[in-house]
């Protein structure tokens, strides 16, 4: 049996761009959200620990499922293996997914 695929998910979170890895990603029943399950993190017992990766590992420790809003998603890739999770300050050059807009109201007479 083939191993489950791994997905890299890049999204905006409070002024930062986060990159995580997970085994399950699908459209949520909650309109406008993507469900992310089975997060994959590197071994935390390594001698050298990246503070950014450790922050994300601790943030998602015990989380079974996360619901990410579509407009926060930057990119989702199916990858061969996980990499280090990252959280970097957003410098404003990464555009969010376009938000739907309402058509203008007709003028009042």
N, C-alpha and C positions, 0 to 999 in steps of 0.2 A: 504494500500500500504506500502511495506517495505521501510524503510529509505535507502537512497543511501549509499553504502559502503564508508568507509574511508580508505585511503591508507597512510601508512607511507613510506616516500621516504628518503633514506640515500644516499648522494652523496658528492663527493669532490668538493670544491670550494676554490681556491686560498690559498692552504695550510691548509685548515680547512675541517672538516667533518661536513656537515649540515644535520640535520634531520627535515623534514617538514611533514605536513599532508595535504592531498588534497582529494577531492571527485571524481575527474576525472583524469585518466591517460590512455594514449593510444599511440600507435606507430604513429609517425609523418609522414606526407608526405615528410618532409625533411629527406633525407636518413641519418641514424645514430643518430637520435634524438628521445627522448620521450617527449610528450606534457603533461604538468601538469597544471590542471585548478582547479578553485574553492578551493583555499587554505583555510585551517581551522586553526584558531588561538583561543587560550583561551581568555576569557574576559580581555581586557586591563584595565578595571576600578578597578581591584583588588588592595588591599592595598600594597601587596608585589609583586614587578615586578622583574623577572629575567632579568638581562641586556642582556644576550645572546638571550633569547626569544624575548625581546623587539627589539633588533637589527634586527632579522629576520622579525618580524612583520613590522617594518618600511621599511625594504628593499623591501618587497613584497606588500606594501601598494599601491593600485591602479593597480597592475599587474593583467591582465586578464588571460594571458596564459604564461607559461614559457617553453622554449625548452631546455632540458638537454641532453648533448651528452651522448651516450651510454657508452663511456669509462669512464665517471665520476660517473656513477651509481654504488653504492656498493650493495644496497638491496632495494627491494620494497615489502612491506607486506600489506595484507588486515587486518585491525584491527577492533576491536569492537567499540573503541572510540579513539579520539585524545588524545595525550599527549602533554607535553610541547615541543615546537620546541627547538632544540639545535644547537649550533655551537661550536665545540671544535677543538682545535689545533690538526692537524694530526701529530702523532709522527713517521710516516713512516712505521708503522706496518700494515696499511690497504692497501691491494693491489687493484689497479684499475682493471677494467675489461680488459682482454687481448685485445690489439689492433691488427687488422689484419696486416699482413706483406706482402710485395711483395716478390715473389720468386727471388732469385739472378739472375742477368743477366748472359747469357752464356758468357764464356771467349772469348775475341777477338782473332782472328787468324792473 
